[in-house]
Amino acid sequence: MAISQSLINRIAFSLFRKLFAKNITDRYNIEQVLEHPWITRIQTNIPLTFEEDIIKEEQESQFKSIIIILIILSSTSSNLKVKEEYCKKVKSNS
Protein backbone atom coordinates (compact mmCIF):
# COMPACT_ATOMS: atom_id res chain seq x y z
CA MET A 1 0.00 0.00 0.00
CA ALA A 2 1.50 3.31 -1.06
CA ILE A 3 1.52 6.13 1.46
CA SER A 4 1.08 9.60 0.09
CA GLN A 5 3.89 12.13 0.44
CA SER A 6 1.61 14.57 2.29
CA LEU A 7 0.79 11.90 4.89
CA ILE A 8 4.48 11.13 5.37
CA ASN A 9 5.20 14.82 5.77
CA ARG A 10 2.43 15.19 8.37
CA ILE A 11 3.64 12.16 10.31
CA ALA A 12 7.26 13.31 10.21
CA PHE A 13 6.28 16.83 11.23
CA SER A 14 4.17 15.54 14.14
CA LEU A 15 7.18 13.60 15.45
CA PHE A 16 9.51 16.58 15.01
CA ARG A 17 7.03 18.86 16.79
CA LYS A 18 6.68 16.47 19.74
CA LEU A 19 10.44 15.90 20.02
CA PHE A 20 11.23 19.60 20.19
CA ALA A 21 8.23 20.90 22.13
CA LYS A 22 9.16 23.78 24.41
CA ASN A 23 6.90 22.62 27.25
CA ILE A 24 8.17 19.35 28.70
CA THR A 25 4.63 18.00 29.22
CA ASP A 26 4.06 18.39 25.46
CA ARG A 27 7.29 16.55 24.64
CA TYR A 28 7.46 12.82 23.88
CA ASN A 29 9.27 10.40 26.14
CA ILE A 30 11.33 7.59 24.59
CA GLU A 31 8.44 5.09 24.62
CA GLN A 32 6.21 7.51 22.72
CA VAL A 33 8.97 8.16 20.20
CA LEU A 34 9.41 4.43 19.62
CA GLU A 35 5.62 4.01 19.16
CA HIS A 36 5.36 6.85 16.65
CA PRO A 37 4.28 5.81 13.13
CA TRP A 38 7.31 7.53 11.60
CA ILE A 39 9.52 5.11 13.53
CA THR A 40 7.38 1.95 13.43
CA ARG A 41 6.01 2.44 9.91
CA ILE A 42 3.14 0.24 11.07
CA GLN A 43 0.42 2.15 12.84
CA THR A 44 -1.19 5.39 11.81
CA ASN A 45 -2.23 6.55 15.29
CA ILE A 46 0.10 9.18 16.62
CA PRO A 47 0.81 8.64 20.35
CA LEU A 48 -0.54 11.19 22.82
CA THR A 49 1.64 13.01 25.30
CA PHE A 50 0.92 12.60 29.01
CA GLU A 51 -1.01 15.88 29.09
CA GLU A 52 -2.99 15.03 25.94
CA ASP A 53 -3.83 11.63 27.42
CA ILE A 54 -5.13 13.26 30.62
CA ILE A 55 -7.25 15.69 28.61
CA LYS A 56 -8.64 12.82 26.53
CA GLU A 57 -9.47 10.83 29.67
CA GLU A 58 -11.20 13.86 31.22
CA GLN A 59 -13.24 14.43 28.06
CA GLU A 60 -14.25 10.76 27.92
CA SER A 61 -15.23 10.86 31.60
CA GLN A 62 -17.32 14.00 31.07
CA PHE A 63 -18.98 12.41 28.04
CA LYS A 64 -19.82 9.27 30.03
CA SER A 65 -21.26 11.40 32.84
CA ILE A 66 -23.46 13.29 30.37
CA ILE A 67 -24.69 10.03 28.84
CA ILE A 68 -25.54 8.64 32.28
CA ILE A 69 -27.43 11.82 33.19
CA LEU A 70 -29.35 11.67 29.91
CA ILE A 71 -30.25 8.04 30.52
CA ILE A 72 -31.43 8.83 34.03
CA LEU A 73 -33.46 11.81 32.83
CA SER A 74 -34.97 9.76 30.05
CA SER A 75 -35.85 6.98 32.46
CA THR A 76 -37.28 9.45 34.97
CA SER A 77 -39.31 11.14 32.27
CA SER A 78 -40.70 7.80 31.09
CA ASN A 79 -41.53 6.79 34.66
CA LEU A 80 -43.36 10.06 35.24
CA LYS A 81 -45.45 9.52 32.13
CA VAL A 82 -46.32 6.00 33.25
CA LYS A 83 -47.24 7.27 36.72
CA GLU A 84 -49.40 10.04 35.25
CA GLU A 85 -51.22 7.57 33.00
CA TYR A 86 -51.71 5.21 35.93
CA CYS A 87 -53.13 7.99 38.09
CA LYS A 88 -55.53 9.01 35.29
CA LYS A 89 -56.74 5.41 34.95
CA VAL A 90 -57.20 5.05 38.73
CA LYS A 91 -59.18 8.32 38.84
CA SER A 92 -61.32 7.33 35.87
CA ASN A 93 -62.10 3.95 37.45
CA SER A 94 -63.13 5.55 40.75
Helices and strands as residue ranges (DSSP letters): H 5-19, G 24-26, H 30-35, H 37-40, H 50-93
